[in-house]
Amino acid sequence: MATKFHVKRNDQVVVIAGSHKGKTGKVLEILAAKSRARVEGVAMMKRHLKKSEKHPQGAIVELEGSVHTSNLMLQSVFDASKRKKATA
């Protein structure tokens, strides 16, 4: 059975806890097995790529890491809540 989350792809979300608290972005994908989500511009990490046809010199690429879904809140809900007033 598929697990249901309060966020889905293309939702605009705010990170409400953890080291990326306060950042906002669009959900790129949901990793259901681990209850995590990739959010655009949040939890960026560097990946080293080997030389290939696409990257003849190799490369260091920045990709989005994942954030646990419990640390995410919909932007619309966040804007209507007391949390926004507390951080502002």
GULO-740827 format. One record per residue (C-alpha): residue number from 1; residue in three letters; x, y, z. Coordinates in pm, whole numbers, plus 50000, padded with zeros to 5 digits. Layout:
N
    n  res   east  north     up
  NUM  ALA      X      Y      Z
...
END
This chain:
88
    n  res   east  north     up
    1  MET  50000  50000  50000
    2  ALA  50128  50347  49914
    3  THR  50191  50590  50199
    4  LYS  50009  50924  50184
    5  PHE  50204  51243  50255
    6  HIS  50086  51598  50327
    7  VAL  50312  51727  50046
    8  LYS  50329  51619  49684
    9  ARG  50531  51700  49371
   10  ASN  50529  52066  49259
   11  ASP  50396  52190  49598
   12  GLN  50559  52507  49733
   13  VAL  50692  52424  50082
   14  VAL  50880  52579  50376
   15  VAL  51136  52389  50586
   16  ILE  51020  52432  50948
   17  ALA  51292  52236  51131
   18  GLY  51651  52125  51095
   19  SER  51962  52288  50952
   20  HIS  51771  52428  50651
   21  LYS  51495  52589  50859
   22  GLY  51329  52887  50690
   23  LYS  51421  52793  50332
   24  THR  51146  52760  50074
   25  GLY  51122  52574  49746
   26  LYS  50923  52349  49517
   27  VAL  50905  51973  49584
   28  LEU  51091  51797  49301
   29  GLU  51020  51439  49408
   30  ILE  50896  51230  49702
   31  LEU  51109  50939  49828
   32  ALA  50827  50736  49983
   33  ALA  51042  50447  50111
   34  LYS  51235  50684  50338
   35  SER  50957  50943  50399
   36  ARG  51175  51214  50248
   37  ALA  51141  51475  49973
   38  ARG  51380  51660  49743
   39  VAL  51313  52034  49756
   40  GLU  51449  52276  49494
   41  GLY  51746  52471  49633
   42  VAL  51738  52306  49979
   43  ALA  52000  52068  50127
   44  MET  52242  52117  49837
   45  MET  52528  51867  49817
   46  LYS  52824  51827  49584
   47  ARG  52873  51514  49371
   48  HIS  53197  51434  49191
   49  LEU  53141  51291  48842
   50  LYS  53394  51075  48659
   51  LYS  53514  51165  48312
   52  SER  53257  51070  48050
   53  GLU  53138  51169  47705
   54  LYS  52901  51420  47863
   55  HIS  53171  51559  48100
   56  PRO  53511  51508  47931
   57  GLN  53699  51671  48221
   58  GLY  53482  51523  48495
   59  ALA  53280  51764  48708
   60  ILE  53166  51862  49053
   61  VAL  52788  51903  49038
   62  GLU  52559  52048  49305
   63  LEU  52241  51844  49356
   64  GLU  51951  51863  49599
   65  GLY  51967  51629  49896
   66  SER  51653  51510  50071
   67  VAL  51463  51653  50368
   68  HIS  51234  51445  50593
   69  THR  50868  51520  50518
   70  SER  50799  51592  50887
   71  ASN  51025  51900  50852
   72  LEU  50818  52042  50564
   73  MET  50503  52254  50565
   74  LEU  50297  52381  50272
   75  GLN  50371  52748  50197
   76  SER  50000  52838  50207
   77  VAL  49954  52679  50551
   78  PHE  50276  52843  50677
   79  ASP  50165  53189  50557
   80  ALA  49833  53151  50741
   81  SER  49995  53023  51064
   82  LYS  50149  53194  51368
   83  ARG  50491  53056  51267
   84  LYS  50531  53321  50995
   85  LYS  50469  53599  51247
   86  ALA  50722  53445  51489
   87  THR  51003  53428  51228
   88  ALA  50930  53771  51077
END
